[in-house]
Amino acid sequence: MYEPSNEELKSVEDWFGQYDALAEQGEVEKLADLAVFPMNLATDVPGAFAAVQQWTREEYIEAMKEAMGGGTAGLGLESTRTPHFISQNLVLVETTATMTIEGRRESMRYADLLVRTEDGWAFQTMVQGGWGHGWVPAKRG
């Protein structure tokens, strides 16, 4: 089992610090610069089953502009992240987040697969429930 160094753990923490700062500002294009495409997504279709897709950079940007609007600033977003290193180049990061939307506090859990590239960490897979409105449920085989 791979045990990351303190420096490796800090590198993931720093990457998310950069990501969070860009998300607060609604800098979707710059967020896309932190990813590897095509990006894998796994979610679920409300009332049905899981759903998976791959997004191009353009599809990611369109979806994030719709989801983030002008950014996450003002949402009172609080995140706790737990990295699980699979190897020195692959880390699955589980996040528990709470945000305030119109005075209501909402919590969610999601995960990202980060991959180490020549330019540093990049996210390649996003896993989060509730994004699958209108998506085709996954089928085996």
Secondary structure, 3 states (H helix, E strand, C coil): CCCCCHHHHHHHHHHHHHHHHHHHHCCHHHHHCCEEEEEEEEEECCCCCEEEEEECHHHHHHHHHHHHCCCCCCCCCEEEEEEEEEECCEEEEEEEEEEEECCEEEEEEEEEEEEEECCEEEEEEEEECCCCCCCCCCCCC
